[in-house]
Amino acid sequence: MPLFSFNRPADYLDAAREMADADRPTMARLLAEEAAGRTSDPEAAARILAEFPGHSLRQEG
């Protein structure tokens, strides 16, 4: 099992795609939301979230 290091938005996005491929859409969406949140470009963040449609699953607070 590979070890993952999440230092960049791309790391979260790669993991989100792996979860989507593994038919784990909820986990994919959470990882995509984290990637989008760590992206400084609002347009890029919007593209990330569009790739993984759905309602926000994050719990704030």
N, CA, C and O atoms as CSV, one atom per row, in Angstrom:
chain,resi,resn,atom,element,x,y,z
A,1,MET,N,N,0.846,-1.175,0.000
A,1,MET,CA,C,0.000,0.000,0.000
A,1,MET,C,C,0.893,1.239,0.000
A,1,MET,O,O,1.759,1.376,0.864
A,2,PRO,N,N,0.691,2.140,-0.958
A,2,PRO,CA,C,1.565,3.307,-1.037
A,2,PRO,C,C,1.246,4.313,0.074
A,2,PRO,O,O,0.112,4.426,0.537
A,3,LEU,N,N,2.276,5.024,0.473
A,3,LEU,CA,C,2.093,6.101,1.438
A,3,LEU,C,C,1.811,7.377,0.666
A,3,LEU,O,O,2.433,7.639,-0.363
A,4,PHE,N,N,0.879,8.164,1.161
A,4,PHE,CA,C,0.508,9.392,0.478
A,4,PHE,C,C,0.976,10.586,1.273
A,4,PHE,O,O,0.917,10.594,2.502
A,5,SER,N,N,1.431,11.573,0.575
A,5,SER,CA,C,1.815,12.843,1.177
A,5,SER,C,C,0.952,13.918,0.539
A,5,SER,O,O,0.992,14.114,-0.676
A,6,PHE,N,N,0.187,14.601,1.343
A,6,PHE,CA,C,-0.724,15.623,0.845
A,6,PHE,C,C,-0.151,16.994,1.161
A,6,PHE,O,O,-0.403,17.556,2.227
A,7,ASN,N,N,0.625,17.525,0.222
A,7,ASN,CA,C,1.247,18.831,0.398
A,7,ASN,C,C,0.709,19.872,-0.579
A,7,ASN,O,O,0.869,21.072,-0.358
A,8,ARG,N,N,0.077,19.422,-1.650
A,8,ARG,CA,C,-0.376,20.333,-2.698
A,8,ARG,C,C,-1.821,20.030,-3.051
A,8,ARG,O,O,-2.298,18.919,-2.821
A,9,PRO,N,N,-2.520,21.009,-3.607
A,9,PRO,CA,C,-3.889,20.726,-4.066
A,9,PRO,C,C,-3.936,19.556,-5.039
A,9,PRO,O,O,-4.892,18.781,-5.033
A,10,ALA,N,N,-2.911,19.425,-5.872
A,10,ALA,CA,C,-2.882,18.332,-6.849
A,10,ALA,C,C,-2.861,16.967,-6.165
A,10,ALA,O,O,-3.384,15.993,-6.706
A,11,ASP,N,N,-2.257,16.893,-4.974
A,11,ASP,CA,C,-2.244,15.624,-4.241
A,11,ASP,C,C,-3.662,15.215,-3.849
A,11,ASP,O,O,-4.038,14.049,-3.972
A,12,TYR,N,N,-4.437,16.179,-3.379
A,12,TYR,CA,C,-5.829,15.902,-3.014
A,12,TYR,C,C,-6.653,15.556,-4.251
A,12,TYR,O,O,-7.516,14.678,-4.212
A,13,LEU,N,N,-6.377,16.251,-5.338
A,13,LEU,CA,C,-7.113,15.997,-6.573
A,13,LEU,C,C,-6.800,14.613,-7.119
A,13,LEU,O,O,-7.703,13.916,-7.583
A,14,ASP,N,N,-5.546,14.205,-7.072
A,14,ASP,CA,C,-5.184,12.852,-7.511
A,14,ASP,C,C,-5.906,11.802,-6.671
A,14,ASP,O,O,-6.430,10.821,-7.198
A,15,ALA,N,N,-5.926,12.023,-5.356
A,15,ALA,CA,C,-6.614,11.081,-4.464
A,15,ALA,C,C,-8.112,11.070,-4.740
A,15,ALA,O,O,-8.747,10.017,-4.683
A,16,ALA,N,N,-8.681,12.240,-5.040
A,16,ALA,CA,C,-10.110,12.310,-5.362
A,16,ALA,C,C,-10.420,11.484,-6.606
A,16,ALA,O,O,-11.425,10.774,-6.652
A,17,ARG,N,N,-9.574,11.577,-7.589
A,17,ARG,CA,C,-9.786,10.799,-8.817
A,17,ARG,C,C,-9.660,9.305,-8.545
A,17,ARG,O,O,-10.401,8.504,-9.114
A,18,GLU,N,N,-8.727,8.930,-7.681
A,18,GLU,CA,C,-8.592,7.516,-7.327
A,18,GLU,C,C,-9.845,7.017,-6.607
A,18,GLU,O,O,-10.299,5.899,-6.853
A,19,MET,N,N,-10.397,7.831,-5.731
A,19,MET,CA,C,-11.613,7.437,-5.011
A,19,MET,C,C,-12.792,7.344,-5.972
A,19,MET,O,O,-13.628,6.449,-5.840
A,20,ALA,N,N,-12.867,8.250,-6.928
A,20,ALA,CA,C,-13.941,8.183,-7.924
A,20,ALA,C,C,-13.815,6.908,-8.750
A,20,ALA,O,O,-14.813,6.245,-9.033
A,21,ASP,N,N,-12.599,6.572,-9.131
A,21,ASP,CA,C,-12.370,5.337,-9.898
A,21,ASP,C,C,-12.720,4.097,-9.089
A,21,ASP,O,O,-13.101,3.067,-9.646
A,22,ALA,N,N,-12.588,4.204,-7.769
A,22,ALA,CA,C,-12.894,3.071,-6.876
A,22,ALA,C,C,-14.363,3.059,-6.458
A,22,ALA,O,O,-14.754,2.315,-5.559
A,23,ASP,N,N,-15.176,3.891,-7.118
A,23,ASP,CA,C,-16.613,3.993,-6.830
A,23,ASP,C,C,-16.876,4.426,-5.387
A,23,ASP,O,O,-17.733,3.871,-4.698
A,24,ARG,N,N,-16.119,5.429,-4.951
A,24,ARG,CA,C,-16.303,6.021,-3.622
A,24,ARG,C,C,-16.558,7.516,-3.798
A,24,ARG,O,O,-15.703,8.338,-3.465
A,25,PRO,N,N,-17.737,7.870,-4.322
A,25,PRO,CA,C,-18.007,9.261,-4.688
A,25,PRO,C,C,-18.009,10.229,-3.513
A,25,PRO,O,O,-17.628,11.387,-3.679
A,26,THR,N,N,-18.421,9.793,-2.352
A,26,THR,CA,C,-18.444,10.697,-1.208
A,26,THR,C,C,-17.023,11.090,-0.819
A,26,THR,O,O,-16.740,12.266,-0.593
A,27,MET,N,N,-16.148,10.124,-0.744
A,27,MET,CA,C,-14.754,10.418,-0.410
A,27,MET,C,C,-14.110,11.248,-1.511
A,27,MET,O,O,-13.318,12.147,-1.230
A,28,ALA,N,N,-14.445,10.953,-2.755
A,28,ALA,CA,C,-13.914,11.729,-3.878
A,28,ALA,C,C,-14.331,13.186,-3.758
A,28,ALA,O,O,-13.514,14.084,-3.962
A,29,ARG,N,N,-15.596,13.428,-3.429
A,29,ARG,CA,C,-16.080,14.803,-3.306
A,29,ARG,C,C,-15.383,15.527,-2.155
A,29,ARG,O,O,-15.008,16.690,-2.302
A,30,LEU,N,N,-15.204,14.867,-1.020
A,30,LEU,CA,C,-14.523,15.498,0.114
A,30,LEU,C,C,-13.085,15.877,-0.245
A,30,LEU,O,O,-12.626,16.970,0.086
A,31,LEU,N,N,-12.391,14.985,-0.911
A,31,LEU,CA,C,-11.025,15.286,-1.323
A,31,LEU,C,C,-10.987,16.406,-2.358
A,31,LEU,O,O,-10.090,17.248,-2.330
A,32,ALA,N,N,-11.950,16.418,-3.263
A,32,ALA,CA,C,-12.020,17.490,-4.262
A,32,ALA,C,C,-12.304,18.830,-3.588
A,32,ALA,O,O,-11.737,19.849,-3.984
A,33,GLU,N,N,-13.165,18.845,-2.587
A,33,GLU,CA,C,-13.447,20.086,-1.867
A,33,GLU,C,C,-12.191,20.590,-1.159
A,33,GLU,O,O,-11.945,21.795,-1.111
A,34,GLU,N,N,-11.409,19.684,-0.617
A,34,GLU,CA,C,-10.159,20.083,0.029
A,34,GLU,C,C,-9.182,20.633,-1.001
A,34,GLU,O,O,-8.521,21.641,-0.751
A,35,ALA,N,N,-9.086,19.983,-2.154
A,35,ALA,CA,C,-8.210,20.479,-3.221
A,35,ALA,C,C,-8.643,21.869,-3.663
A,35,ALA,O,O,-7.811,22.762,-3.825
A,36,ALA,N,N,-9.935,22.049,-3.855
A,36,ALA,CA,C,-10.445,23.351,-4.279
A,36,ALA,C,C,-10.179,24.412,-3.222
A,36,ALA,O,O,-9.833,25.546,-3.555
A,37,GLY,N,N,-10.335,24.061,-1.965
A,37,GLY,CA,C,-10.093,25.003,-0.883
A,37,GLY,C,C,-8.641,25.415,-0.756
A,37,GLY,O,O,-8.347,26.492,-0.237
A,38,ARG,N,N,-7.745,24.588,-1.214
A,38,ARG,CA,C,-6.312,24.881,-1.141
A,38,ARG,C,C,-5.782,25.513,-2.426
A,38,ARG,O,O,-4.587,25.785,-2.542
A,39,THR,N,N,-6.665,25.744,-3.380
A,39,THR,CA,C,-6.292,26.329,-4.662
A,39,THR,C,C,-6.519,27.833,-4.606
A,39,THR,O,O,-7.603,28.290,-4.244
A,40,SER,N,N,-5.503,28.593,-4.963
A,40,SER,CA,C,-5.617,30.052,-4.882
A,40,SER,C,C,-6.398,30.664,-6.042
A,40,SER,O,O,-6.917,31.774,-5.917
A,41,ASP,N,N,-6.487,29.973,-7.146
A,41,ASP,CA,C,-7.198,30.476,-8.329
A,41,ASP,C,C,-8.660,30.054,-8.258
A,41,ASP,O,O,-8.959,28.862,-8.320
A,42,PRO,N,N,-9.582,31.017,-8.127
A,42,PRO,CA,C,-11.006,30.665,-8.021
A,42,PRO,C,C,-11.546,29.901,-9.230
A,42,PRO,O,O,-12.416,29.045,-9.075
A,43,GLU,N,N,-11.053,30.191,-10.410
A,43,GLU,CA,C,-11.515,29.470,-11.602
A,43,GLU,C,C,-11.064,28.014,-11.572
A,43,GLU,O,O,-11.820,27.117,-11.945
A,44,ALA,N,N,-9.846,27.785,-11.133
A,44,ALA,CA,C,-9.350,26.409,-11.020
A,44,ALA,C,C,-10.135,25.656,-9.952
A,44,ALA,O,O,-10.461,24.482,-10.128
A,45,ALA,N,N,-10.438,26.326,-8.852
A,45,ALA,CA,C,-11.225,25.692,-7.789
A,45,ALA,C,C,-12.603,25.308,-8.309
A,45,ALA,O,O,-13.106,24.230,-7.993
A,46,ALA,N,N,-13.215,26.175,-9.100
A,46,ALA,CA,C,-14.537,25.885,-9.669
A,46,ALA,C,C,-14.468,24.691,-10.620
A,46,ALA,O,O,-15.375,23.859,-10.642
A,47,ARG,N,N,-13.391,24.607,-11.405
A,47,ARG,CA,C,-13.231,23.464,-12.320
A,47,ARG,C,C,-13.074,22.159,-11.538
A,47,ARG,O,O,-13.611,21.125,-11.935
A,48,ILE,N,N,-12.347,22.209,-10.442
A,48,ILE,CA,C,-12.174,21.007,-9.613
A,48,ILE,C,C,-13.524,20.530,-9.100
A,48,ILE,O,O,-13.852,19.349,-9.207
A,49,LEU,N,N,-14.302,21.442,-8.547
A,49,LEU,CA,C,-15.604,21.063,-7.987
A,49,LEU,C,C,-16.568,20.596,-9.074
A,49,LEU,O,O,-17.404,19.726,-8.830
A,50,ALA,N,N,-16.457,21.167,-10.268
A,50,ALA,CA,C,-17.325,20.746,-11.374
A,50,ALA,C,C,-17.016,19.312,-11.813
A,50,ALA,O,O,-17.892,18.602,-12.308
A,51,GLU,N,N,-15.775,18.901,-11.626
A,51,GLU,CA,C,-15.389,17.539,-11.993
A,51,GLU,C,C,-16.012,16.508,-11.051
A,51,GLU,O,O,-16.190,15.345,-11.414
A,52,PHE,N,N,-16.342,16.954,-9.832
A,52,PHE,CA,C,-16.919,16.073,-8.816
A,52,PHE,C,C,-18.220,16.707,-8.319
A,52,PHE,O,O,-18.248,17.280,-7.230
A,53,PRO,N,N,-19.297,16.610,-9.105
A,53,PRO,CA,C,-20.534,17.304,-8.772
A,53,PRO,C,C,-21.170,16.781,-7.487
A,53,PRO,O,O,-20.941,15.648,-7.061
A,54,GLY,N,N,-21.958,17.634,-6.903
A,54,GLY,CA,C,-22.682,17.268,-5.692
A,54,GLY,C,C,-22.697,18.420,-4.717
A,54,GLY,O,O,-22.088,19.464,-4.953
A,55,HIS,N,N,-23.388,18.222,-3.637
A,55,HIS,CA,C,-23.474,19.231,-2.591
A,55,HIS,C,C,-22.246,19.142,-1.702
A,55,HIS,O,O,-21.598,18.100,-1.612
A,56,SER,N,N,-21.944,20.236,-1.056
A,56,SER,CA,C,-20.809,20.238,-0.135
A,56,SER,C,C,-21.056,19.243,0.994
A,56,SER,O,O,-22.158,19.151,1.535
A,57,LEU,N,N,-20.031,18.520,1.328
A,57,LEU,CA,C,-20.109,17.521,2.382
A,57,LEU,C,C,-19.280,17.921,3.597
A,57,LEU,O,O,-19.219,17.185,4.581
A,58,ARG,N,N,-18.647,19.082,3.529
A,58,ARG,CA,C,-17.787,19.523,4.625
A,58,ARG,C,C,-18.619,20.006,5.795
A,58,ARG,O,O,-19.685,20.597,5.623
A,59,GLN,N,N,-18.116,19.748,6.969
A,59,GLN,CA,C,-18.746,20.247,8.189
A,59,GLN,C,C,-17.850,21.347,8.735
A,59,GLN,O,O,-16.704,21.101,9.111
A,60,GLU,N,N,-18.371,22.536,8.776
A,60,GLU,CA,C,-17.620,23.675,9.307
A,60,GLU,C,C,-17.899,23.821,10.786
A,60,GLU,O,O,-18.995,23.527,11.262
A,61,GLY,N,N,-16.898,24.278,11.498
A,61,GLY,CA,C,-17.134,24.553,12.913
A,61,GLY,C,C,-16.239,23.793,13.729
A,61,GLY,O,O,-16.286,23.892,14.955
